[in-house]
Amino acid sequence: MVDAFVMVKTGAGRSESVVAEIRDLEGVSEAHVVAGDYDIMAEITAEEVYDVLQTASSAIQDLDGVTGTRTYIALD
């Protein structure tokens, strides 16, 4: 199993609607609106790194209101 954390930036006032959509994506185990440089933090669990990248780069980045992402793969 591969665990990853995806930090998401959204447009102004879009965090609540975007986090709701992210929570519904396959592989997303948790997603929260957070304070700081990013607006949302999502945890993804998948069988392979490729599956994490599909969720992060295709599914999340394609959501309306997402302006940027950064993905961190857990090493432990």
PyMOL commands that set and color helices and strands:
alter all, ss='L'
color gray80, all
select helices_A, chain A and resi 15-23+49-60
alter helices_A, ss='H'
color red, helices_A
select strands_A, chain A and resi 2-10+28-33+40-46+66-73
alter strands_A, ss='S'
color yellow, strands_A
deselect
rebuild
show_as cartoon
